[in-house]
């Protein structure tokens, strides 16, 4: 989530390497100062991912605290590919 360009290259290479649909799971952001789920989701879509799953917590939060349902909603409203929440 820190390097969108590298993530895009990885997704594009994976899409090219397989006839299967590619899914990407990611978090709200790295930490509360670096929330980029909407930007990351857009990049995933542009890079050829067929599905995305959004975890509503940052990497720093792990599985503690509360999920941010507003960021999940923002992602869902931004991209056209299939979105799942986690």
HTML snippet that shows the backbone in 3Dmol.js (N, CA, C, O; Angstrom):
<script src="https://3Dmol.org/build/3Dmol-min.js"></script>
<div id="view" style="width:600px;height:400px;position:relative"></div>
<script>
const pdb = `
ATOM      1  N   UNK A   1       0.816  -1.186   0.000  1.00  0.00           N
ATOM      2  CA  UNK A   1       0.000   0.000   0.000  1.00  0.00           C
ATOM      3  C   UNK A   1       0.865   1.257   0.000  1.00  0.00           C
ATOM      4  O   UNK A   1       0.379   2.356  -0.268  1.00  0.00           O
ATOM      5  N   UNK A   2       2.128   1.086   0.298  1.00  0.00           N
ATOM      6  CA  UNK A   2       3.020   2.244   0.303  1.00  0.00           C
ATOM      7  C   UNK A   2       3.525   2.606  -1.093  1.00  0.00           C
ATOM      8  O   UNK A   2       3.891   3.755  -1.336  1.00  0.00           O
ATOM      9  N   UNK A   3       3.547   1.649  -2.001  1.00  0.00           N
ATOM     10  CA  UNK A   3       4.107   1.878  -3.333  1.00  0.00           C
ATOM     11  C   UNK A   3       3.088   1.441  -4.391  1.00  0.00           C
ATOM     12  O   UNK A   3       3.100   0.294  -4.836  1.00  0.00           O
ATOM     13  N   UNK A   4       2.212   2.361  -4.787  1.00  0.00           N
ATOM     14  CA  UNK A   4       1.152   2.037  -5.740  1.00  0.00           C
ATOM     15  C   UNK A   4       1.695   1.621  -7.100  1.00  0.00           C
ATOM     16  O   UNK A   4       1.114   0.765  -7.767  1.00  0.00           O
ATOM     17  N   UNK A   5       2.796   2.218  -7.508  1.00  0.00           N
ATOM     18  CA  UNK A   5       3.391   1.871  -8.795  1.00  0.00           C
ATOM     19  C   UNK A   5       3.851   0.414  -8.817  1.00  0.00           C
ATOM     20  O   UNK A   5       3.592  -0.309  -9.779  1.00  0.00           O
ATOM     21  N   UNK A   6       4.523  -0.008  -7.771  1.00  0.00           N
ATOM     22  CA  UNK A   6       4.970  -1.400  -7.678  1.00  0.00           C
ATOM     23  C   UNK A   6       3.778  -2.348  -7.591  1.00  0.00           C
ATOM     24  O   UNK A   6       3.756  -3.387  -8.252  1.00  0.00           O
ATOM     25  N   UNK A   7       2.796  -1.992  -6.783  1.00  0.00           N
ATOM     26  CA  UNK A   7       1.594  -2.834  -6.660  1.00  0.00           C
ATOM     27  C   UNK A   7       0.909  -2.974  -8.011  1.00  0.00           C
ATOM     28  O   UNK A   7       0.459  -4.062  -8.369  1.00  0.00           O
ATOM     29  N   UNK A   8       0.827  -1.887  -8.760  1.00  0.00           N
ATOM     30  CA  UNK A   8       0.215  -1.929 -10.087  1.00  0.00           C
ATOM     31  C   UNK A   8       0.981  -2.870 -11.012  1.00  0.00           C
ATOM     32  O   UNK A   8       0.373  -3.657 -11.737  1.00  0.00           O
ATOM     33  N   UNK A   9       2.306  -2.794 -10.990  1.00  0.00           N
ATOM     34  CA  UNK A   9       3.128  -3.676 -11.823  1.00  0.00           C
ATOM     35  C   UNK A   9       2.900  -5.145 -11.468  1.00  0.00           C
ATOM     36  O   UNK A   9       2.831  -5.998 -12.353  1.00  0.00           O
ATOM     37  N   UNK A  10       2.784  -5.435 -10.185  1.00  0.00           N
ATOM     38  CA  UNK A  10       2.550  -6.811  -9.735  1.00  0.00           C
ATOM     39  C   UNK A  10       1.189  -7.306 -10.200  1.00  0.00           C
ATOM     40  O   UNK A  10       1.066  -8.430 -10.688  1.00  0.00           O
ATOM     41  N   UNK A  11       0.169  -6.473 -10.050  1.00  0.00           N
ATOM     42  CA  UNK A  11      -1.184  -6.864 -10.480  1.00  0.00           C
ATOM     43  C   UNK A  11      -1.220  -7.076 -11.984  1.00  0.00           C
ATOM     44  O   UNK A  11      -1.752  -8.082 -12.453  1.00  0.00           O
ATOM     45  N   UNK A  12      -0.665  -6.146 -12.744  1.00  0.00           N
ATOM     46  CA  UNK A  12      -0.650  -6.274 -14.209  1.00  0.00           C
ATOM     47  C   UNK A  12       0.075  -7.542 -14.648  1.00  0.00           C
ATOM     48  O   UNK A  12      -0.402  -8.244 -15.539  1.00  0.00           O
ATOM     49  N   UNK A  13       1.219  -7.846 -14.038  1.00  0.00           N
ATOM     50  CA  UNK A  13       1.978  -9.053 -14.387  1.00  0.00           C
ATOM     51  C   UNK A  13       1.188 -10.309 -14.051  1.00  0.00           C
ATOM     52  O   UNK A  13       1.216 -11.284 -14.801  1.00  0.00           O
ATOM     53  N   UNK A  14       0.488 -10.286 -12.933  1.00  0.00           N
ATOM     54  CA  UNK A  14      -0.318 -11.444 -12.530  1.00  0.00           C
ATOM     55  C   UNK A  14      -1.473 -11.649 -13.505  1.00  0.00           C
ATOM     56  O   UNK A  14      -1.752 -12.776 -13.913  1.00  0.00           O
ATOM     57  N   UNK A  15      -2.138 -10.571 -13.873  1.00  0.00           N
ATOM     58  CA  UNK A  15      -3.247 -10.650 -14.827  1.00  0.00           C
ATOM     59  C   UNK A  15      -2.773 -11.228 -16.162  1.00  0.00           C
ATOM     60  O   UNK A  15      -3.456 -12.058 -16.763  1.00  0.00           O
ATOM     61  N   UNK A  16      -1.607 -10.786 -16.618  1.00  0.00           N
ATOM     62  CA  UNK A  16      -1.054 -11.276 -17.885  1.00  0.00           C
ATOM     63  C   UNK A  16      -0.619 -12.741 -17.801  1.00  0.00           C
ATOM     64  O   UNK A  16      -0.626 -13.448 -18.809  1.00  0.00           O
ATOM     65  N   UNK A  17      -0.242 -13.196 -16.604  1.00  0.00           N
ATOM     66  CA  UNK A  17       0.333 -14.534 -16.438  1.00  0.00           C
ATOM     67  C   UNK A  17      -0.700 -15.632 -16.246  1.00  0.00           C
ATOM     68  O   UNK A  17      -0.345 -16.811 -16.260  1.00  0.00           O
ATOM     69  N   UNK A  18      -1.948 -15.286 -16.069  1.00  0.00           N
ATOM     70  CA  UNK A  18      -2.950 -16.321 -15.792  1.00  0.00           C
ATOM     71  C   UNK A  18      -4.254 -16.035 -16.529  1.00  0.00           C
ATOM     72  O   UNK A  18      -4.630 -14.878 -16.716  1.00  0.00           O
ATOM     73  N   UNK A  19      -4.940 -17.098 -16.946  1.00  0.00           N
ATOM     74  CA  UNK A  19      -6.264 -16.901 -17.547  1.00  0.00           C
ATOM     75  C   UNK A  19      -7.354 -16.696 -16.482  1.00  0.00           C
ATOM     76  O   UNK A  19      -8.495 -16.368 -16.808  1.00  0.00           O
ATOM     77  N   UNK A  20      -6.991 -16.892 -15.220  1.00  0.00           N
ATOM     78  CA  UNK A  20      -7.947 -16.754 -14.123  1.00  0.00           C
ATOM     79  C   UNK A  20      -8.180 -15.283 -13.782  1.00  0.00           C
ATOM     80  O   UNK A  20      -7.346 -14.426 -14.073  1.00  0.00           O
ATOM     81  N   UNK A  21      -9.313 -15.009 -13.170  1.00  0.00           N
ATOM     82  CA  UNK A  21      -9.582 -13.659 -12.696  1.00  0.00           C
ATOM     83  C   UNK A  21      -8.729 -13.401 -11.457  1.00  0.00           C
ATOM     84  O   UNK A  21      -8.584 -14.273 -10.600  1.00  0.00           O
ATOM     85  N   UNK A  22      -8.179 -12.220 -11.373  1.00  0.00           N
ATOM     86  CA  UNK A  22      -7.279 -11.861 -10.289  1.00  0.00           C
ATOM     87  C   UNK A  22      -8.026 -11.011  -9.266  1.00  0.00           C
ATOM     88  O   UNK A  22      -8.724 -10.059  -9.616  1.00  0.00           O
ATOM     89  N   UNK A  23      -7.863 -11.375  -7.999  1.00  0.00           N
ATOM     90  CA  UNK A  23      -8.458 -10.588  -6.916  1.00  0.00           C
ATOM     91  C   UNK A  23      -7.349  -9.988  -6.060  1.00  0.00           C
ATOM     92  O   UNK A  23      -6.251 -10.537  -5.965  1.00  0.00           O
ATOM     93  N   UNK A  24      -7.653  -8.864  -5.445  1.00  0.00           N
ATOM     94  CA  UNK A  24      -6.687  -8.184  -4.582  1.00  0.00           C
ATOM     95  C   UNK A  24      -7.381  -7.843  -3.274  1.00  0.00           C
ATOM     96  O   UNK A  24      -8.463  -7.255  -3.270  1.00  0.00           O
ATOM     97  N   UNK A  25      -6.752  -8.214  -2.162  1.00  0.00           N
ATOM     98  CA  UNK A  25      -7.251  -7.841  -0.841  1.00  0.00           C
ATOM     99  C   UNK A  25      -6.290  -6.809  -0.263  1.00  0.00           C
ATOM    100  O   UNK A  25      -5.072  -6.980  -0.306  1.00  0.00           O
ATOM    101  N   UNK A  26      -6.852  -5.748   0.272  1.00  0.00           N
ATOM    102  CA  UNK A  26      -6.016  -4.712   0.858  1.00  0.00           C
ATOM    103  C   UNK A  26      -6.743  -4.047   2.015  1.00  0.00           C
ATOM    104  O   UNK A  26      -7.939  -4.253   2.223  1.00  0.00           O
ATOM    105  N   UNK A  27      -6.003  -3.254   2.754  1.00  0.00           N
ATOM    106  CA  UNK A  27      -6.533  -2.591   3.936  1.00  0.00           C
ATOM    107  C   UNK A  27      -6.863  -1.129   3.646  1.00  0.00           C
ATOM    108  O   UNK A  27      -6.599  -0.607   2.563  1.00  0.00           O
ATOM    109  N   UNK A  28      -7.435  -0.508   4.628  1.00  0.00           N
ATOM    110  CA  UNK A  28      -7.798   0.907   4.572  1.00  0.00           C
ATOM    111  C   UNK A  28      -6.580   1.770   4.241  1.00  0.00           C
ATOM    112  O   UNK A  28      -6.695   2.770   3.534  1.00  0.00           O
ATOM    113  N   UNK A  29      -5.438   1.384   4.746  1.00  0.00           N
ATOM    114  CA  UNK A  29      -4.191   2.115   4.539  1.00  0.00           C
ATOM    115  C   UNK A  29      -3.117   1.518   5.413  1.00  0.00           C
ATOM    116  O   UNK A  29      -3.343   0.517   6.093  1.00  0.00           O
ATOM    117  N   UNK A  30      -1.945   2.130   5.399  1.00  0.00           N
ATOM    118  CA  UNK A  30      -0.835   1.623   6.198  1.00  0.00           C
ATOM    119  C   UNK A  30      -1.039   1.952   7.670  1.00  0.00           C
ATOM    120  O   UNK A  30      -0.864   1.101   8.541  1.00  0.00           O
ATOM    121  N   UNK A  31      -1.412   3.205   7.934  1.00  0.00           N
ATOM    122  CA  UNK A  31      -1.734   3.670   9.285  1.00  0.00           C
ATOM    123  C   UNK A  31      -2.695   4.842   9.130  1.00  0.00           C
ATOM    124  O   UNK A  31      -3.068   5.187   8.010  1.00  0.00           O
ATOM    125  N   UNK A  32      -3.096   5.452  10.227  1.00  0.00           N
ATOM    126  CA  UNK A  32      -4.093   6.528  10.143  1.00  0.00           C
ATOM    127  C   UNK A  32      -3.589   7.763   9.408  1.00  0.00           C
ATOM    128  O   UNK A  32      -4.395   8.569   8.942  1.00  0.00           O
ATOM    129  N   UNK A  33      -2.293   7.927   9.295  1.00  0.00           N
ATOM    130  CA  UNK A  33      -1.731   9.051   8.544  1.00  0.00           C
ATOM    131  C   UNK A  33      -1.599   8.736   7.058  1.00  0.00           C
ATOM    132  O   UNK A  33      -1.356   9.634   6.252  1.00  0.00           O
ATOM    133  N   UNK A  34      -1.756   7.475   6.692  1.00  0.00           N
ATOM    134  CA  UNK A  34      -1.585   7.049   5.294  1.00  0.00           C
ATOM    135  C   UNK A  34      -2.764   6.169   4.865  1.00  0.00           C
ATOM    136  O   UNK A  34      -2.601   4.976   4.609  1.00  0.00           O
ATOM    137  N   UNK A  35      -3.930   6.768   4.792  1.00  0.00           N
ATOM    138  CA  UNK A  35      -5.144   6.068   4.355  1.00  0.00           C
ATOM    139  C   UNK A  35      -5.299   6.322   2.855  1.00  0.00           C
ATOM    140  O   UNK A  35      -5.504   7.458   2.427  1.00  0.00           O
ATOM    141  N   UNK A  36      -5.200   5.258   2.068  1.00  0.00           N
ATOM    142  CA  UNK A  36      -5.261   5.420   0.610  1.00  0.00           C
ATOM    143  C   UNK A  36      -6.081   4.327  -0.070  1.00  0.00           C
ATOM    144  O   UNK A  36      -5.806   3.973  -1.217  1.00  0.00           O
ATOM    145  N   UNK A  37      -7.074   3.795   0.617  1.00  0.00           N
ATOM    146  CA  UNK A  37      -7.855   2.682   0.073  1.00  0.00           C
ATOM    147  C   UNK A  37      -8.560   3.049  -1.233  1.00  0.00           C
ATOM    148  O   UNK A  37      -8.614   2.231  -2.151  1.00  0.00           O
ATOM    149  N   UNK A  38      -9.096   4.254  -1.329  1.00  0.00           N
ATOM    150  CA  UNK A  38      -9.810   4.648  -2.554  1.00  0.00           C
ATOM    151  C   UNK A  38      -8.830   4.725  -3.722  1.00  0.00           C
ATOM    152  O   UNK A  38      -9.113   4.215  -4.805  1.00  0.00           O
ATOM    153  N   UNK A  39      -7.699   5.349  -3.509  1.00  0.00           N
ATOM    154  CA  UNK A  39      -6.677   5.445  -4.550  1.00  0.00           C
ATOM    155  C   UNK A  39      -6.146   4.056  -4.924  1.00  0.00           C
ATOM    156  O   UNK A  39      -5.933   3.763  -6.101  1.00  0.00           O
ATOM    157  N   UNK A  40      -5.938   3.214  -3.925  1.00  0.00           N
ATOM    158  CA  UNK A  40      -5.440   1.860  -4.168  1.00  0.00           C
ATOM    159  C   UNK A  40      -6.465   1.047  -4.963  1.00  0.00           C
ATOM    160  O   UNK A  40      -6.095   0.310  -5.877  1.00  0.00           O
ATOM    161  N   UNK A  41      -7.737   1.174  -4.623  1.00  0.00           N
ATOM    162  CA  UNK A  41      -8.799   0.453  -5.334  1.00  0.00           C
ATOM    163  C   UNK A  41      -8.866   0.881  -6.797  1.00  0.00           C
ATOM    164  O   UNK A  41      -9.016   0.047  -7.690  1.00  0.00           O
ATOM    165  N   UNK A  42      -8.755   2.165  -7.032  1.00  0.00           N
ATOM    166  CA  UNK A  42      -8.761   2.678  -8.408  1.00  0.00           C
ATOM    167  C   UNK A  42      -7.587   2.114  -9.190  1.00  0.00           C
ATOM    168  O   UNK A  42      -7.739   1.720 -10.346  1.00  0.00           O
ATOM    169  N   UNK A  43      -6.419   2.074  -8.566  1.00  0.00           N
ATOM    170  CA  UNK A  43      -5.244   1.505  -9.206  1.00  0.00           C
ATOM    171  C   UNK A  43      -5.459   0.032  -9.519  1.00  0.00           C
ATOM    172  O   UNK A  43      -5.091  -0.429 -10.600  1.00  0.00           O
ATOM    173  N   UNK A  44      -6.052  -0.715  -8.586  1.00  0.00           N
ATOM    174  CA  UNK A  44      -6.316  -2.142  -8.819  1.00  0.00           C
ATOM    175  C   UNK A  44      -7.207  -2.331 -10.043  1.00  0.00           C
ATOM    176  O   UNK A  44      -6.937  -3.174 -10.899  1.00  0.00           O
ATOM    177  N   UNK A  45      -8.252  -1.549 -10.110  1.00  0.00           N
ATOM    178  CA  UNK A  45      -9.181  -1.632 -11.242  1.00  0.00           C
ATOM    179  C   UNK A  45      -8.468  -1.312 -12.551  1.00  0.00           C
ATOM    180  O   UNK A  45      -8.627  -2.030 -13.538  1.00  0.00           O
ATOM    181  N   UNK A  46      -7.690  -0.248 -12.561  1.00  0.00           N
ATOM    182  CA  UNK A  46      -6.967   0.154 -13.777  1.00  0.00           C
ATOM    183  C   UNK A  46      -5.892  -0.857 -14.162  1.00  0.00           C
ATOM    184  O   UNK A  46      -5.517  -0.947 -15.332  1.00  0.00           O
ATOM    185  N   UNK A  47      -5.398  -1.608 -13.200  1.00  0.00           N
ATOM    186  CA  UNK A  47      -4.339  -2.596 -13.451  1.00  0.00           C
ATOM    187  C   UNK A  47      -4.878  -3.951 -13.886  1.00  0.00           C
ATOM    188  O   UNK A  47      -4.104  -4.853 -14.205  1.00  0.00           O
ATOM    189  N   UNK A  48      -6.209  -4.101 -13.901  1.00  0.00           N
ATOM    190  CA  UNK A  48      -6.800  -5.324 -14.425  1.00  0.00           C
ATOM    191  C   UNK A  48      -7.379  -6.291 -13.417  1.00  0.00           C
ATOM    192  O   UNK A  48      -7.832  -7.370 -13.800  1.00  0.00           O
ATOM    193  N   UNK A  49      -7.379  -5.941 -12.140  1.00  0.00           N
ATOM    194  CA  UNK A  49      -7.981  -6.827 -11.141  1.00  0.00           C
ATOM    195  C   UNK A  49      -9.475  -6.979 -11.421  1.00  0.00           C
ATOM    196  O   UNK A  49     -10.137  -6.027 -11.834  1.00  0.00           O
ATOM    197  N   UNK A  50      -9.990  -8.168 -11.196  1.00  0.00           N
ATOM    198  CA  UNK A  50     -11.412  -8.438 -11.422  1.00  0.00           C
ATOM    199  C   UNK A  50     -12.244  -8.235 -10.168  1.00  0.00           C
ATOM    200  O   UNK A  50     -13.427  -7.902 -10.244  1.00  0.00           O
ATOM    201  N   UNK A  51     -11.627  -8.436  -9.023  1.00  0.00           N
ATOM    202  CA  UNK A  51     -12.312  -8.318  -7.734  1.00  0.00           C
ATOM    203  C   UNK A  51     -11.378  -7.646  -6.743  1.00  0.00           C
ATOM    204  O   UNK A  51     -10.155  -7.746  -6.848  1.00  0.00           O
ATOM    205  N   UNK A  52     -11.977  -6.962  -5.779  1.00  0.00           N
ATOM    206  CA  UNK A  52     -11.180  -6.459  -4.661  1.00  0.00           C
ATOM    207  C   UNK A  52     -11.923  -6.745  -3.363  1.00  0.00           C
ATOM    208  O   UNK A  52     -13.152  -6.804  -3.329  1.00  0.00           O
ATOM    209  N   UNK A  53     -11.158  -6.918  -2.309  1.00  0.00           N
ATOM    210  CA  UNK A  53     -11.708  -7.064  -0.962  1.00  0.00           C
ATOM    211  C   UNK A  53     -11.050  -5.998  -0.104  1.00  0.00           C
ATOM    212  O   UNK A  53      -9.825  -5.871  -0.085  1.00  0.00           O
ATOM    213  N   UNK A  54     -11.863  -5.239   0.600  1.00  0.00           N
ATOM    214  CA  UNK A  54     -11.362  -4.134   1.408  1.00  0.00           C
ATOM    215  C   UNK A  54     -11.488  -4.479   2.885  1.00  0.00           C
ATOM    216  O   UNK A  54     -12.577  -4.800   3.361  1.00  0.00           O
ATOM    217  N   UNK A  55     -10.391  -4.413   3.599  1.00  0.00           N
ATOM    218  CA  UNK A  55     -10.374  -4.593   5.041  1.00  0.00           C
ATOM    219  C   UNK A  55     -10.443  -3.187   5.636  1.00  0.00           C
ATOM    220  O   UNK A  55      -9.569  -2.364   5.363  1.00  0.00           O
ATOM    221  N   UNK A  56     -11.439  -2.906   6.424  1.00  0.00           N
ATOM    222  CA  UNK A  56     -11.699  -1.561   6.919  1.00  0.00           C
ATOM    223  C   UNK A  56     -10.829  -1.097   8.066  1.00  0.00           C
ATOM    224  O   UNK A  56     -11.219  -0.206   8.821  1.00  0.00           O
ATOM    225  N   UNK A  57      -9.660  -1.686   8.207  1.00  0.00           N
ATOM    226  CA  UNK A  57      -8.708  -1.256   9.233  1.00  0.00           C
ATOM    227  C   UNK A  57      -7.347  -1.049   8.572  1.00  0.00           C
ATOM    228  O   UNK A  57      -7.079  -1.602   7.505  1.00  0.00           O
ATOM    229  N   UNK A  58      -6.504  -0.264   9.198  1.00  0.00           N
ATOM    230  CA  UNK A  58      -5.156  -0.053   8.670  1.00  0.00           C
ATOM    231  C   UNK A  58      -4.255  -1.233   9.036  1.00  0.00           C
ATOM    232  O   UNK A  58      -4.603  -2.067   9.872  1.00  0.00           O
ATOM    233  N   UNK A  59      -3.131  -1.279   8.411  1.00  0.00           N
ATOM    234  CA  UNK A  59      -2.145  -2.314   8.733  1.00  0.00           C
ATOM    235  C   UNK A  59      -1.690  -2.155  10.177  1.00  0.00           C
ATOM    236  O   UNK A  59      -1.489  -3.146  10.879  1.00  0.00           O
ATOM    237  N   UNK A  60      -1.528  -0.912  10.622  1.00  0.00           N
ATOM    238  CA  UNK A  60      -1.094  -0.663  11.997  1.00  0.00           C
ATOM    239  C   UNK A  60      -2.127  -1.148  13.019  1.00  0.00           C
ATOM    240  O   UNK A  60      -1.754  -1.571  14.113  1.00  0.00           O
ATOM    241  N   UNK A  61      -3.406  -1.092  12.681  1.00  0.00           N
ATOM    242  CA  UNK A  61      -4.460  -1.562  13.580  1.00  0.00           C
ATOM    243  C   UNK A  61      -4.505  -3.068  13.684  1.00  0.00           C
ATOM    244  O   UNK A  61      -4.917  -3.609  14.710  1.00  0.00           O
ATOM    245  N   UNK A  62      -4.090  -3.746  12.642  1.00  0.00           N
ATOM    246  CA  UNK A  62      -4.237  -5.198  12.605  1.00  0.00           C
ATOM    247  C   UNK A  62      -5.719  -5.553  12.620  1.00  0.00           C
ATOM    248  O   UNK A  62      -6.487  -5.082  11.781  1.00  0.00           O
ATOM    249  N   UNK A  63      -6.108  -6.379  13.568  1.00  0.00           N
ATOM    250  CA  UNK A  63      -7.518  -6.765  13.684  1.00  0.00           C
ATOM    251  C   UNK A  63      -8.158  -6.133  14.915  1.00  0.00           C
ATOM    252  O   UNK A  63      -9.233  -6.557  15.339  1.00  0.00           O
ATOM    253  N   UNK A  64      -7.512  -5.129  15.489  1.00  0.00           N
ATOM    254  CA  UNK A  64      -8.068  -4.476  16.669  1.00  0.00           C
ATOM    255  C   UNK A  64      -8.833  -3.215  16.277  1.00  0.00           C
ATOM    256  O   UNK A  64      -8.721  -2.733  15.150  1.00  0.00           O
ATOM    257  N   UNK A  65      -9.597  -2.699  17.206  1.00  0.00           N
ATOM    258  CA  UNK A  65     -10.346  -1.481  16.930  1.00  0.00           C
ATOM    259  C   UNK A  65     -11.559  -1.748  16.063  1.00  0.00           C
ATOM    260  O   UNK A  65     -11.994  -2.888  15.899  1.00  0.00           O
ATOM    261  N   UNK A  66     -12.086  -0.687  15.521  1.00  0.00           N
ATOM    262  CA  UNK A  66     -13.307  -0.778  14.725  1.00  0.00           C
ATOM    263  C   UNK A  66     -13.014  -0.613  13.241  1.00  0.00           C
ATOM    264  O   UNK A  66     -12.130   0.149  12.848  1.00  0.00           O
ATOM    265  N   UNK A  67     -13.766  -1.337  12.428  1.00  0.00           N
ATOM    266  CA  UNK A  67     -13.654  -1.198  10.981  1.00  0.00           C
ATOM    267  C   UNK A  67     -14.254   0.137  10.553  1.00  0.00           C
ATOM    268  O   UNK A  67     -15.242   0.595  11.125  1.00  0.00           O
ATOM    269  N   UNK A  68     -13.658   0.746   9.558  1.00  0.00           N
ATOM    270  CA  UNK A  68     -14.118   2.020   9.022  1.00  0.00           C
ATOM    271  C   UNK A  68     -15.043   1.740   7.839  1.00  0.00           C
ATOM    272  O   UNK A  68     -14.583   1.559   6.711  1.00  0.00           O
ATOM    273  N   UNK A  69     -16.324   1.706   8.100  1.00  0.00           N
ATOM    274  CA  UNK A  69     -17.298   1.390   7.060  1.00  0.00           C
ATOM    275  C   UNK A  69     -17.432   2.518   6.043  1.00  0.00           C
ATOM    276  O   UNK A  69     -17.860   2.285   4.913  1.00  0.00           O
ATOM    277  N   UNK A  70     -17.072   3.732   6.432  1.00  0.00           N
ATOM    278  CA  UNK A  70     -17.148   4.861   5.490  1.00  0.00           C
ATOM    279  C   UNK A  70     -16.102   4.732   4.390  1.00  0.00           C
ATOM    280  O   UNK A  70     -16.383   5.061   3.238  1.00  0.00           O
ATOM    281  N   UNK A  71     -14.896   4.258   4.720  1.00  0.00           N
ATOM    282  CA  UNK A  71     -13.880   4.081   3.685  1.00  0.00           C
ATOM    283  C   UNK A  71     -14.283   2.946   2.749  1.00  0.00           C
ATOM    284  O   UNK A  71     -14.030   3.009   1.546  1.00  0.00           O
ATOM    285  N   UNK A  72     -14.899   1.925   3.294  1.00  0.00           N
ATOM    286  CA  UNK A  72     -15.382   0.823   2.456  1.00  0.00           C
ATOM    287  C   UNK A  72     -16.453   1.332   1.501  1.00  0.00           C
ATOM    288  O   UNK A  72     -16.449   0.991   0.319  1.00  0.00           O
ATOM    289  N   UNK A  73     -17.364   2.142   2.008  1.00  0.00           N
ATOM    290  CA  UNK A  73     -18.410   2.735   1.174  1.00  0.00           C
ATOM    291  C   UNK A  73     -17.796   3.616   0.081  1.00  0.00           C
ATOM    292  O   UNK A  73     -18.235   3.578  -1.068  1.00  0.00           O
ATOM    293  N   UNK A  74     -16.787   4.400   0.439  1.00  0.00           N
ATOM    294  CA  UNK A  74     -16.129   5.270  -0.535  1.00  0.00           C
ATOM    295  C   UNK A  74     -15.471   4.451  -1.644  1.00  0.00           C
ATOM    296  O   UNK A  74     -15.540   4.820  -2.816  1.00  0.00           O
ATOM    297  N   UNK A  75     -14.836   3.345  -1.273  1.00  0.00           N
ATOM    298  CA  UNK A  75     -14.225   2.469  -2.278  1.00  0.00           C
ATOM    299  C   UNK A  75     -15.304   1.900  -3.182  1.00  0.00           C
ATOM    300  O   UNK A  75     -15.172   1.930  -4.405  1.00  0.00           O
ATOM    301  N   UNK A  76     -16.357   1.388  -2.596  1.00  0.00           N
ATOM    302  CA  UNK A  76     -17.441   0.775  -3.365  1.00  0.00           C
ATOM    303  C   UNK A  76     -18.058   1.780  -4.334  1.00  0.00           C
ATOM    304  O   UNK A  76     -18.422   1.417  -5.453  1.00  0.00           O
ATOM    305  N   UNK A  77     -18.178   3.024  -3.919  1.00  0.00           N
ATOM    306  CA  UNK A  77     -18.770   4.057  -4.767  1.00  0.00           C
ATOM    307  C   UNK A  77     -17.813   4.574  -5.837  1.00  0.00           C
ATOM    308  O   UNK A  77     -18.233   5.274  -6.759  1.00  0.00           O
ATOM    309  N   UNK A  78     -16.543   4.238  -5.722  1.00  0.00           N
ATOM    310  CA  UNK A  78     -15.538   4.740  -6.662  1.00  0.00           C
ATOM    311  C   UNK A  78     -15.264   3.780  -7.812  1.00  0.00           C
ATOM    312  O   UNK A  78     -15.124   4.213  -8.956  1.00  0.00           O
ATOM    313  N   UNK A  79     -15.186   2.489  -7.527  1.00  0.00           N
ATOM    314  CA  UNK A  79     -14.816   1.523  -8.563  1.00  0.00           C
ATOM    315  C   UNK A  79     -16.038   0.794  -9.103  1.00  0.00           C
ATOM    316  O   UNK A  79     -17.098   0.770  -8.477  1.00  0.00           O
ATOM    317  N   UNK A  80     -15.866   0.208 -10.266  1.00  0.00           N
ATOM    318  CA  UNK A  80     -16.962  -0.527 -10.901  1.00  0.00           C
ATOM    319  C   UNK A  80     -16.782  -2.043 -10.787  1.00  0.00           C
ATOM    320  O   UNK A  80     -17.730  -2.796 -11.009  1.00  0.00           O
ATOM    321  N   UNK A  81     -15.560  -2.499 -10.441  1.00  0.00           N
ATOM    322  CA  UNK A  81     -15.342  -3.929 -10.300  1.00  0.00           C
ATOM    323  C   UNK A  81     -15.995  -4.418  -9.021  1.00  0.00           C
ATOM    324  O   UNK A  81     -16.333  -3.625  -8.143  1.00  0.00           O
ATOM    325  N   UNK A  82     -16.170  -5.724  -8.919  1.00  0.00           N
ATOM    326  CA  UNK A  82     -16.839  -6.315  -7.765  1.00  0.00           C
ATOM    327  C   UNK A  82     -16.032  -6.060  -6.492  1.00  0.00           C
ATOM    328  O   UNK A  82     -14.816  -6.249  -6.458  1.00  0.00           O
ATOM    329  N   UNK A  83     -16.741  -5.626  -5.446  1.00  0.00           N
ATOM    330  CA  UNK A  83     -16.119  -5.281  -4.173  1.00  0.00           C
ATOM    331  C   UNK A  83     -16.704  -6.106  -3.062  1.00  0.00           C
ATOM    332  O   UNK A  83     -17.922  -6.256  -2.968  1.00  0.00           O
ATOM    333  N   UNK A  84     -15.841  -6.649  -2.212  1.00  0.00           N
ATOM    334  CA  UNK A  84     -16.275  -7.362  -1.014  1.00  0.00           C
ATOM    335  C   UNK A  84     -15.725  -6.616   0.190  1.00  0.00           C
ATOM    336  O   UNK A  84     -14.704  -5.936   0.086  1.00  0.00           O
ATOM    337  N   UNK A  85     -16.383  -6.738   1.316  1.00  0.00           N
ATOM    338  CA  UNK A  85     -15.894  -6.108   2.536  1.00  0.00           C
ATOM    339  C   UNK A  85     -15.408  -7.184   3.483  1.00  0.00           C
ATOM    340  O   UNK A  85     -15.867  -8.325   3.440  1.00  0.00           O
ATOM    341  N   UNK A  86     -14.495  -6.816   4.319  1.00  0.00           N
ATOM    342  CA  UNK A  86     -13.915  -7.751   5.277  1.00  0.00           C
ATOM    343  C   UNK A  86     -13.807  -7.081   6.617  1.00  0.00           C
ATOM    344  O   UNK A  86     -13.341  -7.693   7.577  1.00  0.00           O
TER     345      UNK A  86
END
`;
const viewer = $3Dmol.createViewer("view");
viewer.addModel(pdb, "pdb");
viewer.setStyle({}, {cartoon: {color: "spectrum"}});
viewer.zoomTo();
viewer.render();
</script>
